[in-house]
């Protein structure tokens, strides 16, 4: 799996796995970063903030884990909306078998969420880091200028 460096069994594990993945990619990682207040007065925290050390490009990550079906996923649309109020770009990282197929589809359709297993390539693209090579197959031009795949 692309992003799975650790087995994720709960929300805290997911946060730690995201932090570890960020650090593995050479990014600075901070947890529970306070960013002002919500409209009803509660303090707003971002689960993980990743920063590229050279460019200072920054990304906030809200981690959501659900192992069984339940009402936790009903809060996800509000989380997507809340990210719009952050002072930095944000993304929901989700994991667990408890998310319904409809909720997975909704999350992915927003462009503001990614499953943990797909986080590594997403972060590489966002921060301009090298992507891992998946295979030895490369596209080249033959002598006549036509494209073909070969090893």
Secondary structure, DSSP 4 states (H G I P E B T S, - for coil): --S-SS---SHHHHHHHHHHHHHHTTEEEEEEEEEEE-TTSPEEEEEEEEEETTT--EEEEEEEE-SS-SSGGGGHHHHHHHHTTSSS-EEEEEESTTS-HHHHHHHHHHTSEEEGGGHHHHHHHHHTPPPPP--S-EEEE-TTS-EEEE-
